Amino acid sequence: QTFRENYIDGHKLLNLDAVSLVALNVRNFEHIRHLGRGIRALYRKELQTATETKQQSEVYKTFRARTGRRYEGLRETELLGRMHMIRSVFRDVNDWDLME
């Protein structure tokens, strides 16, 4: 009912976080956790649906264009690995590992 009273739907819902929920007078910690999990699940579902038809490079370009400087130095493979769209194949290797 709080969401209806504050006209929260669609993209507004996906942008809610714990601070926003407290501002909407959701004070119970368990309710905040429950709503947060549900919102994150919706975000993952939307991301999955949105990326099913796109090529990986298109996903990278649109994500970087939306987020701006936060992911400025991130390579395409690193970002897609973090989004779990590809398996991360990079790992830190030092000289001792290479000698074995």
Summary of the structure (lengths in Angstrom):
residues: 100
radius of gyration: 18.5
end to end distance: 61.6
largest distance: 63.9
contacts: 203
relative contact order: 0.08
helix: 65%
strand: 0%
